[in-house]
């Protein structure tokens, strides 16, 4: 019962290879409040000498203390350009996909963006004021009547604004712009999927509950019996996996394993000591229910495994979300009101006992994860993934033109940052080169070639400004998507990785590839730190409970950074 918090770092090297390292695991004494977590976070990045400007996102689970610690809203790059033509309403903190987490009003953050027009120009300045609700009340208490009246008018203008995303999100999504946003804290998508499964299982019927309970009863009895375990292995050459209450996929694997054993040996239940009593056996109807359950949960399991993997996963979030929505949408309503089978769902017509589960999963997905369609990183990740590009947009309610236009805004902003960095490094290189030339004397100039001068006189001028990255973007979009898998010369089939594509095409897309490298440094889940926590019990065992926190952290550091210690990375 000792509390620890762990930190890992991820990114992409200049060689377009994913980079991960373990930073620290710290003991947290006292209450695990948001302030305590934020203090530990700041100490770790300060001790590691990590520039704050290089930190793009902070991925955490959905705990309320994590939300409090990192509930900081970035000044959105693309939306700043759009908002200059109007004002935004008062928004309270970050939209949280988990409605069960309640943060006290006194600790919530309020963003007020007020436009100061100059000669009624649409290009006024925007001031961003961040106050807690408690501070807001103190400000209002100190106001005189004239100031209070003025503030009330500002509030009303904010509420009536065109950019009232909080109240009119659905209408805004169908407008001529798609407002992308960026937050410092990123949700762990694997955790969100687990919450979606939890929501879905709450809606299942009693018949499904009975089938699940009896299946786990058989699994538990077999695993506690040496004889039954031997009978199962002799008949099927398989072992029944154990379930873990904190990991829904372990329960999925347990049920799937039981169904596989029953398929290999249909008479297995008559051979087991655990099911000698017929009332303890699974009926044919229960087996049918469990098959439907596995059929529905299978894509969620694949998505969970995919999004918590060690390769680049950010571009898979939106396609995975939309694919899961399509699969659990068993029916759809036509314009005339008739309900038909959804042709996009491979499960339509196959689910009879678990239709309520599919519907509950759909509602929970939309409630908890629809925000990914407006998150800058997830949108750019999906667009810059050569496996998907813009093909997924047609499955949403958004306009292709509107979303791609917003992406162009974001790329233009990122281009300017890339150019600034390039010019800085180039000027530094020129200074070093100039110093070298001064020491070694003037270099001989090359003779200008006159041959072909009349043929090649009208060279195409290089792209100026942000048009260069936009040109790269248009060329990239016009090319076909690449296959999900590739076969090498030896016939081995491997999954296609986005970073490998950008590494191979960096010479064609010098700026777009840099944006992709920056985006794919952010993982879709916090699985890396979860793996660190899983090894904690191997180091801090019952026989080593007196291990000091400092030694505990050093052992973790050596274990998880062993590859980097043996093969240090020179360039990031």
Secondary structure, 3 states (H helix, E strand, C coil): CCCEEEEEEEEECCCCCEEEEEEEEEECCCCCCHHHHHHHHHHHHHHCCCCHHHCCCEEECCCHHHHHHCCCECCCHHHHHHHCCCCECCEECCCCCCCCCCCCHHHCEEEEEEEECCCCCCCCEEEEEEEEHHHHHHHHHCCCHHHHHHHHHHHHHHHCCCECCCCCHHHHHCCCCCCCECECEEECHHHHHHHHHHHHHCCCCHHHHHHHHHHHHHHHHHHHCHHHHHHHHHHHCCCCCCCECCEHHHHHHHHHHHHHHHHHCCCHHHHCHHHCCHHHCCCHHHHHHHHHHHHHHHHHHHHHHHHCCCCCCCCHHHHHHHHHHHHHCCEEECCCCCEEECCCCCCCCCCCCCHHHHHHHHHHHHHHHHHHHHEHHHHHHHHCCCCCCCHHHHHCCCCHHHHHHHHHHHHHHHHHHHHHHHHHHHHHHHHHHHHHHHHHCCCCCCCCCCCCCCCCCCCCCCCCCCHHHHHHHHHHHHCCCCCCEEECCCCCEEECCHHHHHHHCCCCCCCHHHHHHHHCCCCCCCHHHHHHHHCHHHHCCHHHCCCCHHHHHHHHHHHHCHHHHHCCCCCC
